[in-house]
Amino acid sequence: MWSPEQVEKTMKERGKRMTQQRRILIEIVLEGKCRCCKEVYYEAVKKDATIGVATVYRTMNALEEIGVISRNYLFLEPEK
């Protein structure tokens, strides 16, 4: 399972910006309670009302690119 630190490090290595909103989204995704972007969004706005749907989708795409989640947003194990 990925840790928030691993995700942040990998995203930075791939040239992705790390914002407070992305940190919130990563935390929510890694909790594993949400199964789709809409659920992630609803949880995120509870923590930060300024997070938009587009930010959720962009972050989910970035997480998919680095291998944290798959297309159906189920978690993958980190590569060793």
Backbone as JSON, one array per atom type, in Angstrom:
{
  "sequence": "MWSPEQVEKTMKERGKRMTQQRRILIEIVLEGKCRCCKEVYYEAVKKDATIGVATVYRTMNALEEIGVISRNYLFLEPEK",
  "N": [[0.85, -1.18, 0.0], [0.49, 2.23, -0.72], [2.06, 5.03, 0.84], [1.24, 8.34, 2.03], [3.53, 9.93, 1.85], [5.15, 8.53, 0.01], [3.59, 8.78, -2.3], [3.53, 11.57, -2.64], [6.28, 12.08, -3.02], [6.79, 10.59, -5.37], [5.05, 11.89, -7.16], [6.2, 14.44, -7.24], [8.69, 13.78, -8.34], [7.87, 13.13, -10.88], [7.22, 15.54, -11.87], [4.87, 16.74, -11.05], [2.81, 19.13, -9.46], [2.53, 19.73, -5.96], [-0.05, 20.48, -4.01], [-1.94, 21.84, -1.24], [-4.57, 21.08, -1.56], [-4.31, 18.82, -3.21], [-2.94, 17.16, -1.44], [-4.93, 16.69, 0.46], [-6.76, 15.28, -1.14], [-5.22, 13.02, -1.82], [-4.91, 11.88, 0.69], [-7.58, 11.16, 1.21], [-8.07, 9.33, -0.88], [-6.19, 7.33, -0.26], [-7.25, 6.37, 2.09], [-9.14, 4.63, 1.24], [-11.93, 4.42, 1.22], [-13.56, 5.53, -0.68], [-14.96, 4.96, -3.88], [-15.2, 6.16, -6.32], [-14.77, 9.14, -8.33], [-16.71, 11.03, -7.68], [-17.45, 10.36, -5.06], [-15.0, 10.84, -3.79], [-14.8, 13.57, -4.21], [-17.03, 14.53, -2.69], [-16.2, 13.87, -0.09], [-13.88, 15.41, 0.01], [-14.72, 18.12, -0.14], [-15.81, 18.43, 2.34], [-13.6, 18.79, 3.88], [-12.24, 20.87, 2.67], [-13.75, 23.4, 1.26], [-13.12, 24.71, -1.08], [-12.16, 23.01, -2.99], [-12.46, 21.85, -6.24], [-14.41, 19.99, -8.67], [-12.96, 19.53, -11.0], [-10.33, 19.6, -10.05], [-10.3, 17.29, -8.54], [-10.62, 15.32, -10.56], [-8.32, 15.8, -12.12], [-6.32, 15.21, -10.27], [-6.88, 12.53, -9.72], [-6.32, 11.46, -12.23], [-3.57, 11.98, -12.32], [-2.72, 10.37, -10.2], [-3.34, 7.91, -11.25], [-1.57, 7.84, -13.41], [0.9, 7.56, -12.09], [0.62, 5.11, -10.94], [-0.72, 4.62, -8.55], [-3.43, 4.21, -8.39], [-5.83, 2.31, -10.3], [-7.61, 2.3, -13.45], [-10.28, 1.86, -12.66], [-10.09, 2.9, -10.21], [-9.2, 1.38, -8.06], [-6.9, 0.41, -5.56], [-3.4, -0.07, -6.13], [-0.5, -2.02, -5.48], [2.66, -0.58, -4.54], [5.36, -0.36, -6.86], [8.28, -2.35, -6.64]],
  "CA": [[0.0, 0.0, 0.0], [1.23, 3.48, -0.81], [1.93, 6.0, 1.93], [1.14, 9.7, 1.47], [4.88, 10.42, 1.55], [5.57, 7.9, -1.25], [2.81, 9.37, -3.38], [4.02, 12.93, -2.83], [7.64, 12.01, -3.59], [6.67, 10.12, -6.76], [4.44, 12.94, -7.97], [7.21, 15.49, -7.44], [9.69, 13.24, -9.28], [7.26, 13.14, -12.22], [6.95, 16.92, -12.26], [3.53, 17.16, -10.66], [2.78, 20.06, -8.33], [1.86, 19.25, -4.75], [-0.77, 21.56, -3.33], [-2.67, 21.38, -0.07], [-5.76, 20.39, -2.04], [-3.9, 17.48, -3.65], [-2.63, 16.38, -0.24], [-6.22, 16.26, 1.0], [-7.31, 14.26, -2.03], [-4.4, 11.82, -1.66], [-5.29, 11.3, 1.98], [-8.9, 10.55, 1.04], [-7.92, 8.17, -1.76], [-5.46, 6.28, 0.43], [-8.12, 5.78, 3.12], [-9.78, 3.51, 0.56], [-13.38, 4.36, 1.44], [-14.25, 6.06, -1.86], [-14.8, 4.12, -5.06], [-15.3, 6.93, -7.56], [-14.4, 10.56, -8.19], [-17.79, 11.76, -7.02], [-17.32, 10.12, -3.62], [-13.8, 11.55, -3.36], [-15.17, 14.99, -4.2], [-17.91, 14.8, -1.55], [-15.37, 13.83, 1.11], [-12.92, 16.5, -0.05], [-15.33, 19.42, 0.17], [-16.02, 18.48, 3.79], [-12.34, 19.25, 4.47], [-11.86, 22.13, 2.02], [-14.86, 23.75, 0.36], [-12.63, 25.31, -2.32], [-11.75, 21.96, -3.93], [-13.42, 21.7, -7.33], [-14.51, 18.69, -9.33], [-11.84, 19.42, -11.95], [-9.14, 19.27, -9.28], [-10.41, 15.87, -8.2], [-10.35, 14.51, -11.75], [-6.9, 15.94, -12.5], [-5.52, 14.49, -9.28], [-7.09, 11.1, -9.95], [-5.55, 11.11, -13.43], [-2.15, 11.98, -11.93], [-2.49, 9.17, -9.38], [-3.36, 6.77, -12.17], [-0.32, 7.89, -14.17], [2.04, 7.07, -11.31], [0.36, 3.74, -10.53], [-1.34, 4.5, -7.23], [-4.76, 3.66, -8.62], [-6.06, 1.85, -11.66], [-8.69, 3.0, -14.14], [-11.5, 1.8, -11.87], [-9.74, 3.54, -8.96], [-8.84, 0.46, -6.99], [-5.51, 0.64, -5.23], [-2.37, -0.99, -6.56], [0.68, -2.04, -4.62], [3.77, 0.15, -5.15], [6.4, -1.16, -7.52], [9.48, -2.5, -5.81]],
  "C": [[0.89, 1.24, 0.0], [1.04, 4.29, 0.47], [1.8, 7.38, 1.3], [2.5, 10.26, 1.08], [5.41, 9.84, 0.24], [4.87, 8.54, -2.43], [3.34, 10.77, -3.68], [5.4, 12.94, -3.49], [7.58, 11.61, -5.06], [6.07, 11.19, -7.65], [5.44, 14.06, -8.24], [8.28, 15.04, -8.43], [9.17, 13.26, -10.71], [6.84, 14.53, -12.66], [5.57, 17.43, -11.93], [3.63, 18.1, -9.46], [2.06, 19.42, -7.15], [1.25, 20.45, -4.04], [-1.46, 20.97, -2.1], [-3.93, 20.63, -0.49], [-5.42, 18.98, -2.51], [-3.56, 16.59, -2.46], [-3.91, 15.85, 0.41], [-6.8, 15.13, 0.16], [-6.54, 12.95, -1.91], [-4.76, 11.11, -0.36], [-6.63, 10.56, 1.86], [-8.8, 9.27, 0.21], [-7.24, 7.03, -1.01], [-6.25, 5.66, 1.58], [-8.9, 4.6, 2.54], [-11.28, 3.39, 0.73], [-14.17, 4.77, 0.21], [-13.94, 5.2, -3.07], [-14.9, 4.87, -6.38], [-14.96, 8.39, -7.27], [-15.46, 11.35, -7.45], [-17.71, 11.58, -5.51], [-16.1, 10.84, -3.05], [-14.12, 13.04, -3.24], [-16.02, 15.33, -2.97], [-17.14, 14.79, -0.23], [-14.42, 15.03, 1.16], [-13.53, 17.84, 0.34], [-15.71, 19.54, 1.64], [-14.78, 19.04, 4.48], [-11.89, 20.59, 3.93], [-12.9, 22.45, 0.96], [-14.39, 24.34, -0.96], [-12.18, 24.27, -3.35], [-12.85, 21.78, -4.98], [-13.38, 20.31, -7.93], [-13.33, 18.49, -10.29], [-10.55, 19.05, -11.24], [-9.14, 17.8, -8.9], [-10.05, 15.02, -9.4], [-8.89, 14.6, -12.18], [-6.0, 15.16, -11.54], [-5.68, 12.98, -9.47], [-6.33, 10.63, -11.18], [-4.06, 11.04, -13.11], [-1.82, 10.74, -11.1], [-2.51, 7.91, -10.23], [-2.05, 6.7, -12.96], [0.86, 7.31, -13.4], [1.81, 5.68, -10.73], [-0.23, 3.55, -9.15], [-2.71, 3.86, -7.34], [-4.85, 3.16, -10.05], [-7.27, 2.57, -12.23], [-10.0, 2.97, -13.33], [-11.28, 2.29, -10.45], [-9.63, 2.59, -7.77], [-7.34, 0.6, -6.77], [-4.6, -0.46, -5.75], [-1.24, -0.96, -5.54], [1.8, -1.26, -5.3], [4.75, -0.81, -5.8], [7.61, -1.22, -6.64], [10.72, -2.48, -6.63]]
}
